[in-house]
Amino acid sequence: MTAELNPRFDFETFRIAPGNELLVSAGRAVAQRLGSAYNPLCLHGGAGLGKTHLLTAIGRLAQAGGASPSVEYLTPERLAESFHAATSAGQSDAYRNRLADMDLVLIDDIHLVAQRPEIQSELLRLLPMLQAGGKQIVLASLDPPTDIQGLDPRLISLLSSGLVVDINPPDRQTRLAILQDRAEERGTTFESGVLEMVASAQITNVRELITLLNRLVALEAVGETKLTPEAARSLLLGEALMVADEEVTASQAEAADEFEEFLSDVSEAVQHQIEGWRKQLSNAVERWRGEGFETGRLEELFDQNSPMPVEAAIEEFERDVQQLGRLRNSVAAADPTKASDAVFLDPDRIAEAQVLADSLAAEVEPPPGPSAAWTFETYIEGEANASVDEVAKRVSMNPANEANPLVLVGSTGVGKTHLLHAIGNALLDRGVAPVACFSSQDFHDMIAKAGERGQLDPWSARLGAVPALLVDDLHLLKDREDTQRELAELVQRILSAPGQVVLTSNTPPEQTEGLCDELRTRLENGTIVTLAGPDRKLRLALVSRMLEERVGSADPELADYLADRPAESARAVMGLVKRVLEAADASGGAASAAVARELIEGAAPKTPRPSARMRTSGVVISPTGGVKSREKMIWNWPDPAERLIEELT
């Protein structure tokens, strides 16, 4: 396989909405009888309804069979990249033959080939080869093949020759079940009626539903008391919930019964898993042996009598396999001829694989990392952004398992960049390395440079192997379609590894103009949090810290006065402090609340500059009011002789 199938996506975790029974039945039939049920099977439906989930579920169910079929999961971007790389290496026929030998080929987002005629040509070669060999094809698209504009008529006919079935959006009960499942996965419990309140919102996109749940989890984590349904309505959904109180009350009892039944099912499943641990171990051995890995470490565990060590050992084995995959990708980017070394198929030789990867990596320029100056220790947390800060810290403590991808949204100067780098530094402290941290401009420039050198594919493969990717100011990539497409592909690669992705933007992805659909879809599937401007607590902390750094102490009266001044960003607060300090330096006195008031609320009128024909006392009025001491008086005469005459008179 070119990409690991997400272990969380299977038929058991896919909640069947009314009208989707045929879809699920067809998916199971295809997985159990590859090439002989519906070929091709084409799934279509709106964004966030579970197309990728179902594709992955079909692949995982097929793998669970005894024959250990070969499975390939592709997106149009990955197909294009792999084919171009094979063509550059003079191995295009070998690449086509390898795909044609796969027992099951899953192609996601097939609608994206509409504007790529070269990829359509490849599909017109590949798909008939697969059908002729009795191989199974499953595709997913936003629209049915006949409605995809720009698609070759021959390809439309081919895709429509099997079974084309749409995915219906979830109804209220299905939405509630999804929320309950995800809350259970995350170990989070809510007061009765909270999830029912969320499920009552008129939201049919499952991704948006999960985004709402993520916001609830964040609010619950930072709150002192449990959220009530009414608090959830006011804090989270606002006007999105348009249901009568009686309907909510009636649904609570119904949902409670369903939730109890769900817990009972989970309990039975856990008991079955404990009793059948040998079957679990056998499945793991068959799976990894079928993919070519040495499984001696797992086979030795059949002598164990307790299931717990076995489960832990299987998880450790899978982590090592994932690490081998990342190392192999790193090696392939630097020297593709060494990526087939047997060391990458033996988890017990992971140290050797690391040495090989390190030796080749030493010859390649590493990606930029986060700035050491911006950490959680130097980040000042305000009350308004407490939930955002909590999400950021959870991501740094448990990468690739919390909010992923995480998008930090806020206006200029509210601290997005600091928080982004703080996450990166925290990941490095936990041993997650390397962490690639780019500004959007640097990311664009590196892609352009790699393209000019003909090294875009190796560069993308190398960056796609990092465990964490951080990109600042996503909105600045507006209308840079090629760069966005590369970023979308990298995000997909890293999420599949799995790795952590964090980005910042001035606007949410759905409101960012000029953002390509591929990238927008991937980001909307994650967690999007918004940073507010600094509240008074944060402003006071910023002012106090800056005064201590610049003058050695913070005048409480001055700090309170400046903290009371409204500001849209932390940057504006720091700029105000700087102006006050400069005004104090110019006056020759200490920074004080009086200096700040006169600067902000109205400075004393400036003394006109004396001309050659005008004589004055020469005393310059201080910008902070009053006259300077005799020793600091400034005489401003155009001619010294005139000053002497004035003194004598």
C-alpha positions as CSV (number, residue, x, y, z in Angstrom):
1,M,0.0,0.0,0.0
2,T,1.1,3.6,-0.6
3,A,-0.8,4.9,2.3
4,E,-1.8,3.3,5.6
5,L,-5.6,3.0,6.0
6,N,-6.9,4.9,8.9
7,P,-7.6,2.3,11.6
8,R,-10.6,4.4,13.0
9,F,-12.5,4.1,9.7
10,D,-14.4,0.8,9.4
11,F,-18.0,-0.3,9.0
12,E,-18.5,-0.7,12.7
13,T,-17.7,3.0,13.3
14,F,-19.8,4.2,10.3
15,R,-23.3,5.2,11.5
16,I,-25.9,4.3,8.9
17,A,-28.3,7.1,8.2
18,P,-31.7,6.2,6.7
19,G,-31.4,5.5,3.0
20,N,-27.7,4.5,3.3
21,E,-28.5,0.8,3.8
22,L,-27.9,-0.1,0.1
23,L,-24.6,1.8,0.2
24,V,-23.3,0.0,3.2
25,S,-24.5,-3.4,1.9
26,A,-22.8,-2.8,-1.4
27,G,-19.6,-1.8,0.3
28,R,-19.5,-5.0,2.4
29,A,-20.3,-7.1,-0.7
30,V,-17.5,-5.6,-2.6
31,A,-15.0,-6.1,0.2
32,Q,-16.0,-9.7,0.7
33,R,-16.1,-10.6,-3.1
34,L,-13.5,-8.5,-4.8
35,G,-14.1,-8.0,-8.5
36,S,-17.3,-10.0,-8.6
37,A,-19.9,-7.9,-7.0
38,Y,-20.1,-4.3,-8.3
39,N,-17.2,-3.2,-10.4
40,P,-16.6,-0.4,-10.3
41,L,-18.5,0.8,-7.2
42,C,-18.9,4.6,-7.3
43,L,-19.9,6.5,-4.1
44,H,-20.9,10.1,-4.3
45,G,-22.2,12.7,-1.9
46,G,-21.5,16.1,-0.4
47,A,-18.4,17.0,1.5
48,G,-18.1,15.6,5.0
49,L,-20.7,12.8,4.7
50,G,-18.2,9.9,5.0
51,K,-17.0,9.0,1.6
52,T,-13.4,8.6,2.7
53,H,-14.6,6.7,5.8
54,L,-16.5,4.2,3.6
55,L,-13.6,3.8,1.1
56,T,-11.3,3.0,4.0
57,A,-13.8,0.7,5.6
58,I,-14.0,-1.3,2.4
59,G,-10.2,-1.6,2.2
60,R,-10.0,-2.7,5.9
61,L,-12.7,-5.3,5.6
62,A,-11.1,-6.7,2.5
63,Q,-7.8,-6.9,4.4
64,A,-9.5,-8.7,7.3
65,G,-10.2,-11.7,5.0
66,G,-8.0,-14.7,4.9
67,A,-6.5,-14.0,1.4
68,S,-4.6,-10.8,2.5
69,P,-5.4,-8.9,-0.7
70,S,-3.2,-6.0,-1.9
71,V,-4.9,-2.7,-1.4
72,E,-4.0,0.7,-2.9
73,Y,-5.6,4.0,-1.7
74,L,-5.1,6.9,-4.1
75,T,-6.1,10.5,-4.5
76,P,-5.8,12.2,-7.9
77,E,-2.9,14.3,-6.4
78,R,-1.1,11.2,-5.3
79,L,-1.7,9.4,-8.5
80,A,-0.4,12.3,-10.5
81,E,2.7,12.7,-8.3
82,S,3.5,9.0,-8.4
83,F,3.0,8.7,-12.1
84,H,5.1,11.8,-12.8
85,A,7.9,10.5,-10.6
86,A,7.8,7.1,-12.4
87,T,7.9,8.8,-15.7
88,S,10.9,10.9,-14.7
89,A,12.6,7.7,-13.7
90,G,11.7,5.9,-16.9
91,Q,9.5,3.5,-15.1
92,S,5.9,4.5,-16.1
93,D,5.1,1.0,-17.5
94,A,6.3,-0.6,-14.3
95,Y,4.2,1.7,-12.2
96,R,1.1,1.0,-14.3
97,N,1.7,-2.8,-14.0
98,R,2.1,-2.5,-10.3
99,L,-1.2,-0.8,-9.9
100,A,-2.9,-3.2,-12.3
101,D,-1.7,-6.1,-10.1
102,M,-3.5,-4.7,-7.0
103,D,-6.5,-6.7,-5.8
104,L,-8.4,-3.5,-4.7
105,V,-7.8,0.1,-5.8
106,L,-9.6,2.8,-3.9
107,I,-9.6,6.3,-5.5
108,D,-10.9,9.2,-3.5
109,D,-12.1,12.6,-4.8
110,I,-12.3,11.4,-8.4
111,H,-14.0,14.6,-9.4
112,L,-10.7,16.4,-9.0
113,V,-9.4,14.8,-12.3
114,A,-11.9,16.8,-14.3
115,Q,-9.4,19.5,-15.1
116,R,-6.4,17.2,-15.4
117,P,-6.6,15.5,-18.8
118,E,-3.3,13.7,-18.4
119,I,-4.6,11.9,-15.3
120,Q,-7.8,11.0,-17.1
121,S,-5.7,9.4,-19.8
122,E,-3.9,7.3,-17.2
123,L,-7.2,6.2,-15.7
124,L,-8.6,5.2,-19.1
125,R,-5.6,2.9,-19.3
126,L,-5.5,1.6,-15.7
127,L,-9.2,1.0,-15.0
128,P,-9.8,-1.4,-17.9
129,M,-6.6,-3.3,-17.0
130,L,-8.0,-3.7,-13.5
131,Q,-11.4,-4.9,-14.7
132,A,-9.9,-7.3,-17.2
133,G,-7.8,-8.8,-14.4
134,G,-10.8,-9.3,-12.1
135,K,-9.5,-6.6,-9.7
136,Q,-11.9,-4.4,-7.7
137,I,-12.3,-0.6,-8.2
138,V,-14.0,1.7,-5.7
139,L,-14.3,5.4,-6.3
140,A,-15.6,8.4,-4.3
141,S,-16.8,11.7,-5.7
142,L,-18.7,14.8,-4.8
143,D,-21.0,14.2,-7.8
144,P,-22.2,11.3,-9.8
145,P,-19.9,10.7,-12.9
146,T,-22.5,12.1,-15.3
147,D,-22.5,15.4,-13.4
148,I,-18.8,16.0,-13.3
149,Q,-18.0,18.8,-15.7
150,G,-14.9,18.3,-17.8
151,L,-14.7,14.5,-17.5
152,D,-13.9,12.5,-20.6
153,P,-17.1,10.8,-21.9
154,R,-15.3,7.5,-22.1
155,L,-14.4,7.8,-18.4
156,I,-17.9,8.8,-17.5
157,S,-19.2,5.6,-19.3
158,L,-16.6,3.5,-17.5
159,L,-17.3,4.9,-14.0
160,S,-21.0,4.5,-14.6
161,S,-20.8,0.9,-15.8
162,G,-20.9,-0.6,-12.3
163,L,-23.0,0.6,-9.3
164,V,-23.4,4.3,-8.6
165,V,-24.9,5.1,-5.2
166,D,-25.2,8.3,-3.3
167,I,-24.7,9.0,0.4
168,N,-27.6,10.5,2.3
169,P,-26.9,13.1,5.0
170,P,-27.5,11.9,8.6
171,D,-30.8,12.6,10.3
172,R,-31.1,13.8,13.9
173,Q,-30.8,10.3,15.5
174,T,-27.8,9.4,13.4
175,R,-26.2,12.8,14.3
176,L,-26.7,12.0,18.0
177,A,-25.2,8.5,17.6
178,I,-22.1,10.0,15.9
179,L,-21.7,12.5,18.6
180,Q,-22.0,9.9,21.3
181,D,-19.5,7.6,19.5
182,R,-16.9,10.4,19.1
183,A,-17.4,11.6,22.7
184,E,-16.8,8.0,23.9
185,E,-13.7,7.7,21.8
186,R,-12.3,10.9,23.4
187,G,-13.2,9.8,27.0
188,T,-15.4,12.9,27.4
189,T,-18.8,12.8,29.1
190,F,-21.4,15.6,29.1
191,E,-24.5,16.4,31.1
192,S,-27.7,14.8,29.8
193,G,-29.2,16.8,27.0
194,V,-26.0,18.5,25.8
195,L,-25.3,16.2,22.9
196,E,-29.0,16.0,22.1
197,M,-28.9,19.8,21.8
198,V,-26.0,19.7,19.3
199,A,-27.7,16.9,17.4
200,S,-30.8,19.1,17.0
201,A,-28.8,21.7,15.0
202,Q,-29.7,21.7,11.3
203,I,-26.2,20.4,10.3
204,T,-25.9,17.6,7.7
205,N,-22.1,17.7,7.2
206,V,-20.5,15.2,9.6
207,R,-17.3,17.2,9.6
208,E,-19.1,20.3,10.8
209,L,-20.8,18.2,13.5
210,I,-17.5,17.0,14.8
211,T,-16.2,20.5,14.7
212,L,-19.0,21.5,17.0
213,L,-18.2,18.6,19.3
214,N,-14.5,19.7,19.4
215,R,-15.6,23.1,20.5
216,L,-17.8,21.6,23.2
217,V,-14.9,19.5,24.4
218,A,-12.6,22.6,24.6
219,L,-15.2,24.5,26.5
220,E,-15.8,21.6,28.9
221,A,-12.1,21.3,29.5
222,V,-11.6,24.9,30.7
223,G,-14.9,25.3,32.5
224,E,-15.2,25.0,36.3
225,T,-18.6,23.3,36.0
226,K,-20.1,20.9,33.6
227,L,-21.9,22.4,30.6
228,T,-25.6,22.4,30.7
229,P,-27.8,22.1,27.5
230,E,-28.7,25.8,27.9
231,A,-25.0,26.8,28.3
232,A,-24.1,24.7,25.2
233,R,-26.8,26.5,23.3
234,S,-25.6,30.0,24.3
235,L,-21.9,29.3,24.2
236,L,-21.7,27.1,21.1
237,L,-24.6,27.1,18.8
238,G,-26.4,30.4,19.2
239,E,-29.2,30.6,16.7
240,A,-28.2,27.4,14.9
241,L,-30.6,25.4,17.2
242,M,-34.1,26.2,16.2
243,V,-36.1,23.5,18.1
244,A,-38.8,23.7,20.7
245,D,-37.9,23.0,24.3
246,E,-40.6,20.3,24.4
247,E,-38.9,18.5,21.5
248,V,-35.5,18.7,23.2
249,T,-37.0,17.3,26.4
250,A,-38.7,14.5,24.7
251,S,-35.6,13.6,22.8
252,Q,-33.4,13.5,25.9
253,A,-35.2,10.4,27.3
254,E,-35.1,8.7,24.0
255,A,-31.4,9.5,23.5
256,A,-30.6,8.3,27.1
257,D,-32.1,4.9,26.3
258,E,-30.1,4.7,23.1
259,F,-26.9,5.7,24.9
260,E,-27.4,3.0,27.6
261,E,-27.9,0.5,24.8
262,F,-24.7,1.8,23.1
263,L,-22.7,1.4,26.4
264,S,-24.0,-2.2,26.7
265,D,-22.9,-3.0,23.2
266,V,-19.4,-1.5,23.9
267,S,-19.2,-3.6,27.1
268,E,-20.0,-6.8,25.3
269,A,-17.5,-6.0,22.5
270,V,-14.8,-5.4,25.1
271,Q,-15.5,-8.7,26.8
272,H,-15.5,-10.5,23.5
273,Q,-12.1,-8.9,22.7
274,I,-10.6,-10.1,25.9
275,E,-11.9,-13.6,25.4
276,G,-10.7,-13.7,21.8
277,W,-7.2,-12.2,22.3
278,R,-5.5,-15.0,20.4
279,K,-7.7,-14.3,17.4
280,Q,-6.7,-10.6,17.7
281,L,-3.0,-11.6,17.7
282,S,-3.5,-14.0,14.8
283,N,-5.2,-11.2,12.8
284,A,-2.3,-8.9,13.5
285,V,0.3,-11.5,12.4
286,E,-1.6,-12.3,9.2
287,R,-2.1,-8.6,8.4
288,W,1.6,-7.6,8.8
289,R,3.0,-10.8,7.3
290,G,0.8,-10.2,4.3
291,E,2.3,-6.8,3.8
292,G,5.8,-8.3,3.9
293,F,6.9,-7.5,7.5
294,E,8.8,-9.9,9.8
295,T,6.3,-10.9,12.5
296,G,8.5,-13.1,14.7
297,R,8.1,-10.7,17.7
298,L,4.3,-11.1,17.5
299,E,4.4,-14.8,17.0
300,E,6.3,-15.3,20.2
301,L,3.4,-13.9,22.1
302,F,1.1,-16.9,21.5
303,D,2.7,-18.3,24.7
304,Q,1.2,-15.5,26.7
305,N,-1.8,-16.1,28.9
306,S,-2.9,-12.6,29.6
307,P,-4.4,-10.4,26.8
308,M,-3.1,-7.1,28.2
309,P,0.6,-7.5,27.3
310,V,-0.5,-8.8,23.9
311,E,-2.5,-5.7,23.1
312,A,0.3,-3.5,24.2
313,A,2.8,-5.5,22.1
314,I,0.6,-5.2,19.0
315,E,0.3,-1.4,19.5
316,E,4.1,-1.2,19.9
317,F,4.6,-3.3,16.8
318,E,2.3,-1.1,14.8
319,R,4.1,2.1,16.0
320,D,7.4,0.5,14.9
321,V,5.9,-0.3,11.5
322,Q,4.7,3.3,11.2
323,Q,8.2,4.6,12.1
324,L,9.7,2.2,9.6
325,G,7.4,3.7,7.0
326,R,8.4,7.3,7.8
327,L,12.1,6.3,7.7
328,R,11.6,4.5,4.4
329,N,9.9,7.6,3.0
330,S,12.8,9.7,4.2
331,V,15.3,7.4,2.5
332,A,13.3,7.2,-0.7
333,A,13.3,11.0,-0.9
334,A,17.1,11.1,-0.7
335,D,18.0,7.8,-2.6
336,P,15.1,5.8,-4.0
337,T,17.3,2.8,-4.7
338,K,17.8,2.2,-0.9
339,A,14.2,2.4,0.0
340,S,13.7,-1.3,-0.8
341,D,16.2,-2.5,1.7
342,A,14.9,-5.4,3.9
343,V,15.7,-3.4,7.0
344,F,12.4,-1.5,6.4
345,L,10.4,-4.7,6.7
346,D,11.7,-5.8,10.1
347,P,10.5,-3.8,13.2
348,D,13.3,-5.4,15.2
349,R,15.8,-3.7,13.0
350,I,14.4,-0.2,13.5
351,A,17.7,1.1,14.9
352,E,19.5,0.0,11.7
353,A,16.8,1.8,9.6
354,Q,17.3,4.9,11.7
355,V,21.1,4.9,11.1
356,L,20.5,4.5,7.3
357,A,18.0,7.3,7.3
358,D,20.2,9.6,9.4
359,S,23.2,9.0,7.1
360,L,21.2,10.1,4.1
361,A,19.4,12.9,5.9
362,A,22.8,14.5,6.7
363,E,23.2,15.1,3.0
364,V,19.8,16.9,2.7
365,E,18.9,20.4,4.0
366,P,16.5,20.0,6.9
367,P,13.2,21.9,7.0
368,P,13.1,25.1,9.1
369,G,12.0,24.6,12.7
370,P,10.1,26.7,15.2
371,S,11.7,29.8,16.8
372,A,13.2,29.0,20.2
373,A,12.0,32.4,21.5
374,W,8.3,31.6,21.2
375,T,7.3,29.0,23.8
376,F,4.4,28.3,26.1
377,E,6.5,29.7,28.9
378,T,6.8,33.1,27.2
379,Y,3.2,33.0,25.9
380,I,0.8,35.1,28.1
381,E,-2.7,33.5,28.3
382,G,-5.8,35.6,28.6
383,E,-9.2,34.6,29.8
384,A,-10.8,35.2,26.4
385,N,-8.5,32.6,24.8
386,A,-8.3,30.0,27.5
387,S,-10.1,27.4,25.5
388,V,-7.8,28.0,22.5
389,D,-4.7,27.7,24.7
390,E,-6.0,24.5,26.2
391,V,-6.5,23.0,22.7
392,A,-3.0,24.0,21.7
393,K,-1.5,22.4,24.8
394,R,-3.4,19.2,24.3
395,V,-2.1,19.0,20.7
396,S,1.5,19.4,21.9
397,M,1.0,16.7,24.6
398,N,-0.8,14.2,22.4
399,P,0.0,15.0,18.7
400,A,-1.9,13.3,15.9
401,N,-4.6,12.2,18.3
402,E,-6.3,15.4,19.3
403,A,-7.3,18.3,17.0
404,N,-5.8,17.4,13.7
405,P,-5.4,19.4,11.6
406,L,-5.6,22.4,13.9
407,V,-6.3,25.8,12.4
408,L,-5.6,28.9,14.6
409,V,-7.7,31.8,13.3
410,G,-7.4,35.5,14.4
411,S,-6.7,39.0,13.2
412,T,-3.1,40.2,12.9
413,G,-1.2,40.6,16.1
414,V,-3.4,38.4,18.4
415,G,-0.7,35.8,19.0
416,K,-1.3,33.1,16.4
417,T,2.3,33.0,15.3
418,H,3.6,32.8,18.9
419,L,1.1,29.9,19.7
420,L,2.1,28.1,16.5
421,H,5.8,28.2,17.4
422,A,5.0,27.3,21.0
423,I,3.3,24.1,19.8
424,G,6.3,23.3,17.6
425,N,8.8,23.8,20.5
426,A,6.7,21.7,22.9
427,L,6.6,18.9,20.3
428,L,10.4,19.1,20.0
429,D,10.7,18.9,23.8
430,R,8.6,15.6,23.7
431,G,11.0,14.1,21.1
432,V,8.8,14.7,18.1
433,A,11.3,15.6,15.4
434,P,11.8,17.1,13.0
435,V,9.1,19.7,13.2
436,A,8.8,21.7,10.0
437,C,7.7,25.2,10.7
438,F,7.2,27.6,7.7
439,S,5.8,31.0,7.0
440,S,3.5,30.8,4.0
441,Q,6.0,32.8,1.9
442,D,8.9,30.6,2.8
443,F,6.8,27.5,2.0
444,H,5.9,29.0,-1.4
445,D,9.5,30.0,-2.1
446,M,10.8,26.5,-1.3
447,I,8.3,24.8,-3.6
448,A,9.2,27.2,-6.4
449,K,12.9,26.6,-5.8
450,A,12.4,22.8,-5.8
451,G,10.4,23.0,-8.9
452,E,13.1,25.0,-10.7
453,R,15.7,22.4,-9.8
454,G,13.4,19.5,-10.9
455,Q,13.4,18.2,-7.3
456,L,9.7,18.8,-6.4
457,D,8.8,15.1,-6.0
458,P,11.8,14.3,-3.7
459,W,11.2,17.5,-1.7
460,S,7.5,16.7,-1.2
461,A,8.3,13.1,-0.2
462,R,10.9,14.2,2.3
463,L,8.6,16.8,3.8
464,G,5.7,14.4,3.8
465,A,7.6,12.2,6.2
466,V,7.9,14.7,9.0
467,P,5.8,14.0,12.1
468,A,4.6,17.6,12.4
469,L,4.0,20.4,9.8
470,L,3.3,24.0,10.9
471,V,2.5,26.7,8.4
472,D,1.9,30.4,9.4
473,D,-0.4,32.8,7.6
474,L,-2.3,30.4,5.3
475,H,-4.4,33.3,3.9
476,L,-1.3,34.7,2.2
477,L,-1.3,31.8,-0.2
478,K,-4.4,33.2,-1.8
479,D,-4.7,32.3,-5.5
480,R,-1.3,30.4,-5.4
481,E,-3.1,27.3,-6.6
482,D,0.0,25.2,-7.3
483,T,1.4,25.9,-3.8
484,Q,-2.0,25.2,-2.2
485,R,-2.2,21.9,-4.1
486,E,1.2,20.8,-2.8
487,L,0.2,21.8,0.7
488,A,-3.1,19.9,0.5
489,E,-1.1,16.8,-0.6
490,L,1.4,17.2,2.3
491,V,-1.4,17.6,4.8
492,Q,-3.0,14.4,3.6
493,R,0.3,12.5,3.7
494,I,1.1,13.7,7.2
495,L,-2.4,13.0,8.6
496,S,-2.2,9.5,7.1
497,A,1.2,8.8,8.7
498,P,-0.2,9.8,11.3
499,G,1.4,13.1,12.1
500,Q,0.3,16.5,13.4
501,V,-0.6,19.5,11.2
502,V,-1.1,23.1,12.6
503,L,-1.8,26.2,10.5
504,T,-2.7,29.8,11.2
505,S,-4.9,32.2,9.2
506,N,-6.6,35.5,9.5
507,T,-9.9,34.0,8.4
508,P,-11.5,30.5,8.7
509,P,-10.8,28.2,5.7
510,E,-14.5,28.5,4.5
511,Q,-14.1,32.3,4.4
512,T,-10.6,32.4,2.9
513,E,-10.9,33.7,-0.7
514,G,-8.8,31.9,-3.3
515,L,-8.4,28.7,-1.4
516,C,-8.6,25.5,-3.5
517,D,-11.3,23.0,-2.7
518,E,-8.8,20.2,-1.9
519,L,-7.1,22.2,0.8
520,R,-10.3,23.7,2.2
521,T,-11.9,20.3,2.6
522,R,-8.9,18.8,4.4
523,L,-8.8,21.7,6.9
524,E,-12.5,21.9,7.5
525,N,-12.3,18.2,8.6
526,G,-10.1,19.3,11.5
527,T,-10.5,21.7,14.4
528,I,-10.8,25.4,13.8
529,V,-10.4,27.7,16.8
530,T,-10.5,31.5,16.9
531,L,-8.2,33.8,19.0
532,A,-9.9,37.0,20.3
533,G,-8.1,40.3,21.0
534,P,-6.4,40.7,24.3
535,D,-8.6,41.1,27.4
536,R,-7.6,43.4,30.3
537,K,-5.8,40.5,32.2
538,L,-3.7,39.8,29.2
539,R,-3.0,43.5,28.5
540,L,-1.9,44.1,32.1
541,A,0.5,41.1,31.9
542,L,1.9,42.3,28.6
543,V,2.4,45.8,29.8
544,S,4.0,44.7,33.1
545,R,6.4,42.3,31.4
546,M,7.5,44.8,28.8
547,L,8.1,47.6,31.5
548,E,10.2,45.2,33.5
549,E,12.2,44.2,30.5
550,R,12.8,47.8,29.4
551,V,13.1,49.8,32.6
552,G,13.6,47.1,35.3
553,S,10.3,47.6,37.1
554,A,6.6,48.1,36.4
555,D,5.0,51.2,37.8
556,P,1.6,49.8,39.0
557,E,-0.3,53.0,38.2
558,L,1.2,53.2,34.7
559,A,0.6,49.5,34.1
560,D,-3.1,49.8,35.2
561,Y,-3.6,52.9,33.1
562,L,-2.2,51.3,29.9
563,A,-4.0,48.0,30.6
564,D,-7.3,49.9,30.7
565,R,-6.7,51.2,27.1
566,P,-8.6,49.0,24.6
567,A,-6.5,47.3,22.0
568,E,-7.3,44.9,19.1
569,S,-4.0,43.0,19.4
570,A,-1.1,42.2,21.6
571,R,1.1,44.0,19.0
572,A,-0.9,47.2,19.6
573,V,-0.4,46.9,23.3
574,M,3.3,46.6,22.9
575,G,3.4,49.5,20.5
576,L,1.6,51.7,23.0
577,V,4.1,50.8,25.7
578,K,7.0,51.6,23.4
579,R,5.5,55.0,22.6
580,V,5.2,55.9,26.3
581,L,8.8,54.8,27.0
582,E,10.1,56.9,24.0
583,A,8.1,59.9,25.3
584,A,9.6,59.5,28.7
585,D,13.1,59.2,27.2
586,A,12.5,62.4,25.2
587,S,11.4,64.3,28.3
588,G,14.4,63.1,30.3
589,G,12.1,61.7,33.0
590,A,10.8,58.3,34.1
591,A,7.9,56.6,32.5
592,S,4.8,57.3,34.5
593,A,1.0,57.4,34.3
594,A,1.2,61.2,33.8
595,V,3.5,60.8,30.8
596,A,1.1,58.2,29.3
597,R,-2.0,60.4,29.9
598,E,-0.5,63.4,28.3
599,L,0.8,61.4,25.3
600,I,-2.5,59.5,24.8
601,E,-5.1,62.1,25.9
602,G,-3.4,65.2,24.5
603,A,0.1,66.5,24.6
604,A,1.0,70.1,25.5
605,P,1.2,72.5,22.5
606,K,4.5,72.5,20.9
607,T,6.6,75.7,21.2
608,P,7.1,77.4,17.8
609,R,10.6,77.0,16.5
610,P,12.3,80.5,16.9
611,S,13.2,82.2,13.6
612,A,16.3,84.3,13.0
613,R,14.4,87.5,13.8
614,M,12.6,86.3,16.9
615,R,14.2,86.3,20.3
616,T,12.9,84.2,23.2
617,S,14.1,83.3,26.7
618,G,15.4,80.1,25.1
619,V,13.7,77.8,27.6
620,V,12.1,74.8,25.9
621,I,8.9,73.5,27.5
622,S,9.0,69.9,28.4
623,P,6.5,67.7,26.4
624,T,5.3,66.4,29.7
625,G,4.6,69.8,31.1
626,G,6.5,72.2,33.4
627,V,10.0,73.7,32.9
628,K,13.1,71.7,33.1
629,S,15.7,72.3,35.8
630,R,18.2,75.1,35.3
631,E,20.9,72.6,34.5
632,K,18.8,71.1,31.6
633,M,17.6,74.4,30.0
634,I,18.2,74.6,26.3
635,W,19.1,78.0,24.8
636,N,18.1,78.4,21.2
637,W,19.6,81.5,19.8
638,P,20.7,82.0,16.2
639,D,23.7,84.2,17.2
640,P,25.8,83.9,20.4
641,A,26.3,87.7,20.4
642,E,22.6,88.3,20.8
643,R,22.5,85.9,23.7
644,L,25.3,87.8,25.4
645,I,23.4,91.1,25.0
646,E,20.3,89.5,26.4
647,E,22.1,88.2,29.5
648,L,23.7,91.7,30.1
649,T,20.3,93.4,29.9
